[in-house]
Amino acid sequence: MRNGPDALTGAVLAVEGISDAKAVMHGPTGCRKNMVCFSRRYFTRVASEPKDVFDSFISQSDRVPYSDVSSMDLITGGCAKLAETIGEQPSDETVFVIGAPSTIVNGDPMESAVEKSGHTEGVYILDAPELSGPMCKGFDHALTQAVSLLVRDRREVRKDSVNLLGLNIWTKSWEAVLEELREMLSKIGIIVLCVPGAGSSCAEIASSVDAEMNLIMAPEYCSELSKFYAEFGIRSEQVGIPIGFEGTRKWISEIAGLFGKDPSPVIEDIDCRERSCAADLNAARFGHPLRGSSFCIEGDASLVIPMTEWMYSYLSVIPDAVMLSYGASDEQKAVLAEMLEGMGCSDALTKGPVDCEFYLSDGVDAKHMEAVGLCNKGVAISNPQPIKDFRPAQVIGCGGVLYLLDCLINY
Amino acid sequence: MESQIRRSLLERKGPLAVVTTCVPSMIGDNSKAVVERLAEETGRDIRLIDCSGVFTGDALKGREDAIDYLCSMVEQDVLKVPGTVNFVDDGFGRLNYGDNEKNILALFDIFNLKVETKLFYRCSSEQIRNAGKAEYNVLATETERSSDLRKKLESRGVTNYLRPLPSGVRDTFDWIKDTGRRVGMKDAAEKAIAAISKDYDAYVYRMRPLLSGKKVIIITGTMMPVQWAVDTLNDVGMKVVKVGIVRFEEDEAPKPTRPGVNVQDYYSMKDIPKDIEELRPDLILGHSNFRRDPGICNGNLPPETISYQGSYNLIRRVYNLLRAPSASGWEGRRFG
């Protein structure tokens, strides 16, 4: 049994991560309600929030509108309801229709509903997400389809410009992450044209084909998308997710190398931040007690692998159990296995959650493990979370170090 | 001073402690007379804790005065409530850490003992007055200051002390046996020991091949009991080649160890390179103050040591430290 989010969730997140697009779900309320919560919580749109507190019940939100099919509709056909739902959407909005499992299995002809709605401009039907497939694949496929529907021809190659691929609104404090990454890249003369699925607009996606290069941060979320961009002659380079000061130094140096740029202005900033942080750890003796404690970690391979390495090498905290989300590639699994063997912790791969000091996972599981006493402290490294981060609380980049130290030390 | 005391008396119903600093003594305030007069006038319980350091002594003196005052609040001849126990400690720093309290409460559950009050930690004046009603008392840590507190409380009728809270498996077995005898539940004690022992033996059996033959130096202060750690490490086949005692307080004796343990009193950080050269340890355990950058595996003793869980925590910590880098990444970056 898998508890994690599935391909349907990934597909909805891909669309809801486009700042001016909307996912319309053809399905019942049960499939839709979590999507509303995720969309509102991780990419709040001020204009979409109900004005009246009495309208704040989930079905009143205009995020992820749905056709509300019932059991009878599954017999007689729910497309009339879908047509009505599509027709209610403002005509200037880009809409992507996603089928819920029940209507997909039922084979509802959603194209006819679009025609009947009288609202065909800017309304697209996405392929059915793979039932019970991994979230990352659902995200990748839906986003690739959305991007393919939105992009125009490549007009020019904008020198020193990139698209960041693999980030999404499930990434913890993704806005803060993007701010830090954009700032670093800008300091070495590289501009970010588009981050598909993580806040970029339809127009930005349309012009993303002008980028000189794609930087792949989480390959499991963009293998299909990077192949799509390759058809436009855009090369994609895997740079990974920067975790920790050293990881961030390597990340920016590698990118600078790809573009023939000098990374030293950013490296100096990182060095300065690291010296200050290390001095704080030393001055207050906060860093020492962490040595020799242990952690379990669970999440996407692209995040878990560098984070495990950082916990071990920077803080000397030992991995007790490392669990990858569904969808990790064989290559990622092999990298992890080799890394753990080097740490003398190969057995961490074969264990499920075990009693440990720190449990790093999505915020809900982290809180749960803490509540049931399986760890001293649960640390959220990804969404979903039972709380809202009002302050930036990212795990990526230099800012991520500070958040993680706060969690690991101040409890 | 007088107006502030009067205001505080209006704001609070309970006893009032008036704490002074250096300045009132320097300018010659007769705080004692003011407090005594107001106590007589209002009929309220007001005490002076004279903490004007430059005149009355160091922090310890102020602390003792405060403890004396709190102990004087304890009412004598209070009816005992069967099956209850007070925790008594100088600071509760150790007991309040992590799972320590949870682990020790599990031990008290063996004998159906319920905790009445922690003296003196987050307890009300009502609880302090009725501290004598607990059937048993137990020191959370056995230090000279805690023992001193025990004597003061005993003089107020807070008597009948169990063995101080144990660290590690062996100490816990002794504690369970002794407590079983004291509360008349020997069978429950034996049953609990058998269950713990079975689980611990299985854990040791599993960990021994990973740790056997490794040599350890423990560097600690005088407050920390150390024999339990030596015993635990021996259980998994490790060899404690030296216990170095660093002295902060000259008059506090190191915790006792059994014969055969190589103890060096008045240990210094300067001794570390020589010991690494001569004793060839695989690991140095001790507070970070004592073991700066030794160049070999090193780390703190685990903070959760109370009860038999302390042994599990120590074994797990030692296994982790032997796999950890000898210096954490951040340590190499702190000076640029």
Contacts between the chains, C-beta under 8 A, distances in Angstrom:
chain1	res1	chain2	res2	distance
A	244	B	329	7.7
A	245	B	333	7.4
A	246	B	329	6.7
A	271	B	336	7.6
A	274	B	330	7.9
A	274	B	333	5.1
A	275	B	333	6.3
A	275	B	334	7.1
A	275	B	335	7.7
A	275	B	336	5.3
A	277	B	330	7.2
A	278	B	330	4.5
A	278	B	331	7.3
A	278	B	333	4.2
A	278	B	334	3.8
A	279	B	334	5.2
A	279	B	335	7.9
A	281	B	330	5.3
A	281	B	334	7.1
A	282	B	330	7.8
A	282	B	331	7.3
A	282	B	334	4.5
A	285	B	288	5.8
A	285	B	289	7.8
A	287	B	328	6.5
A	287	B	330	5.6
A	287	B	331	7.2
A	288	B	287	7.9
A	288	B	288	3.6
A	288	B	299	7.9
A	288	B	300	6.1
A	289	B	288	7.9
A	289	B	300	5.4
A	289	B	303	7.0
A	290	B	328	7.6
A	291	B	298	7.6
A	291	B	299	4.2
A	291	B	300	6.6
A	291	B	321	6.7
A	291	B	324	6.1
A	291	B	328	6.1
A	292	B	299	4.0
A	292	B	300	7.2
A	292	B	302	7.9
A	292	B	317	4.8
A	292	B	318	7.7
A	292	B	320	4.3
A	292	B	321	3.9
A	292	B	324	5.8
A	293	B	317	7.4
A	293	B	320	7.0
A	294	B	316	7.0
A	294	B	320	5.6
A	312	B	324	7.4
A	312	B	325	7.4
A	313	B	325	6.1
A	313	B	328	7.7
A	313	B	329	4.9
A	314	B	328	6.2
A	314	B	329	3.7
A	314	B	330	5.6
A	315	B	328	5.5
A	315	B	329	7.4
A	315	B	330	7.0
A	316	B	299	7.4
A	316	B	321	7.8
A	316	B	324	3.9
A	316	B	325	5.7
A	316	B	328	4.3
A	317	B	324	7.8
A	318	B	320	4.1
A	318	B	323	5.8
A	318	B	324	6.1
A	343	B	323	6.3
A	344	B	323	4.3
A	345	B	323	6.4
A	376	B	98	6.1
A	376	B	99	7.5
